[in-house]
Amino acid sequence: MVKKMKKTKLFMDTVVDIQVVTGKWMLKEEAEAKIIQAFQAFQKVELACSRFSPDSELMKACRLIDTPVPVSPLIFQPLKFAMEIAKWTDGVFDPTVGKMMEEHGFNRHYLTGQSIESLSADSVTYQDIVLNEQESTLYLRKPLVIDLGAVAKGFAIDLAANELKEFEGFVVNAGGDLFAGGVNEQGNPWEIGIQHPEQKEQVIHILDISNEAVCTSGSYERKSTKKNGTHHLIHPKTRQSPNDWVSCSTIAPFAMLADAVSTASLLLGADSGKMLIEQAGLKGILITPGLKIDRVGGI
């Protein structure tokens, strides 16, 4: 008998929902143990990558300048990926925007309410970061604050999905960013709704996916408390929030890629953002401020 199981927890400032489809031979206890391991992936990534905790591995590493710092794969892997996207977009996507985010009011821990103020040089870019893959070290040329917000959640989703791969089907949903594996309880691909950016109870598009990720970046949820017209996606060169799109949903083989490309596309603007999705061989759904839907990649 096919059964469905669902669990929910709070991690990384978002509700993480995991649902699985169990085969007739899987015991309930075995399924629950695998779900717990999947949630632990989120916990580990948050503890390592949080910009909002001075005790996280990431923030400790950011305080050491001009010295190679050994870091765990929980830091090295998402940062290496972020650096690759930064090079691909010529620095429009840049993981060194942490201090800029702090200055715009995005510096408060979602659980404790504690704010963080960090030291940083006036002008920094991803080129001030040096990664040594052989030694797994991070080297900073200047004082700066690394922000992995555009890749860490996707990275955690992918780690969680790997823990659930033995199920006939599963969905790891972290606040609308998700990976859907296998099939649903009816044996069909998962139906995933893309939320209306202004009316959350409405779905503007439905996707049928299996073994794919869908991640959405948008300008409508997190607004700056210090600067009008600014949201949590800030162009590192103009220091402004782009507004060509209200949201960008990207469909990709894994969540960290979908997460990064959806963010980068919004930062790049209308034409270049669409081109990025196409060059990556991905699919996307972009929504304009006038709520016009633009589909990319044959959706």
Secondary structure, 3 states (H helix, E strand, C coil): CCEEEEEEEEECCEEEEEEEEECCCCCHHHHHHHHHHHHHHHHHHHHHHCCCCCCCHHHHHHCCCCCCEECCHHHHHHHHHHHHHHHHCCCCCCCCCHHHHHHCCCCECCCCCCECCCCCCCCCCHHHEEEECCCCEEEECCCCCCCCCCCHHHHHHHHHHHHCCCCCEEEEEECCEEEEEECCCCCCCEEEEEECCCCCCCEEEEEEECCEEEEEEECCCCECCCCCCCECCCCCCCCCCCCCCCEEEEEECCHHHHHHHHHHHHHHCHHHHHHHHHHCCCEEEEECCCCCEEEECCC
